[in-house]
Every structure is written in C-alpha cells, then in structure tokens.
Amino acid sequence: MRKSYKLKLYLLGPMSSTKKVKPPKQTLEDLLKSNQVVTGKVIVERKKVMDEAIEFEMRERRYKANTPNGR
C-alpha cells in the first residue's frame, strides 16, 4: 500500500493552485485618481484652507468673548 500512496502523491504533483496571485501594481495615475497619493500643490492648498479656517475660528471666539450674551 505504501507504494501506491507515494505514486498517487507523485501523480498529483505540487499544489500550485494554492499560490496567491498578486494583483498588478497600480500606476502613479491610478494612485492620484484614487487620492491615495497627494501632490505638493494639494498639500499647500489644504494648508491654506486650514489656516483660513483657524483664523476665522479665532476671530469668532474673540467676538463671542467680547459680547455680553455670546451673540
């Protein structure tokens, strides 16, 4: 029986179907479209918007602090 068992394993061969197939690597254009990569222009633009929002909030806090009922 041992010989037949070894023969069966030999005939089946290596289990190549268990290998995981890697998806193809994304190109830079694909990454930019999906917003996974950000360019320097976008970062500078976001910082400007954030700075403006912070400045607005600071002005609003000062205005609310100077009014008797907070508006």
C-alpha positions in Angstrom: 0.0 0.0 0.0 2.8 2.4 0.6 4.0 2.3 -2.9 0.6 3.2 -4.3 0.2 6.1 -1.8 3.5 7.5 -2.9 2.6 7.0 -6.5 -0.7 9.0 -6.1 1.2 11.9 -4.4 3.7 11.9 -7.3 0.9 12.0 -9.9 -0.9 14.8 -8.2 2.2 17.0 -8.3 2.8 20.1 -6.3 -0.2 22.0 -5.2 0.3 25.1 -7.4 -3.3 26.1 -7.1 -2.8 27.3 -3.5 -0.5 30.1 -4.6 -2.0 33.5 -4.2 -1.9 35.7 -7.3 -0.8 39.2 -6.6 -2.8 42.0 -8.2 -0.9 44.2 -10.6 0.8 47.2 -9.1 -1.1 50.4 -9.5 0.4 53.2 -11.6 1.0 56.7 -10.3 -2.0 58.0 -12.3 -4.2 55.3 -10.6 -3.0 56.3 -7.2 -3.6 60.0 -7.9 -7.1 59.3 -9.1 -8.0 57.3 -6.0 -6.5 60.0 -3.7 -4.0 57.5 -2.2 -1.1 59.8 -3.2 -1.2 63.6 -2.8 0.9 66.1 -4.6 2.6 69.1 -3.0 0.2 71.5 -4.6 -2.7 69.8 -2.9 -0.9 69.9 0.5 -0.2 73.6 0.2 -3.8 74.3 -0.8 -5.1 72.3 2.1 -2.8 74.1 4.5 -4.1 77.5 3.2 -7.7 76.4 3.7 -6.9 75.1 7.2 -5.1 78.4 8.1 -8.1 80.4 6.9 -10.5 78.2 9.0 -8.3 78.6 12.1 -8.1 82.4 11.6 -11.9 82.5 11.2 -12.5 80.5 14.4 -10.1 82.7 16.4 -12.0 85.8 15.2 -15.3 84.2 16.2 -14.1 83.3 19.6 -12.8 86.9 20.2 -16.1 88.3 19.0 -18.2 85.9 21.3 -16.0 86.7 24.3 -16.5 90.5 23.8 -20.3 90.3 23.5 -22.4 90.1 26.7 -24.6 87.1 25.8 -22.3 85.4 23.3 -24.4 86.7 20.4 
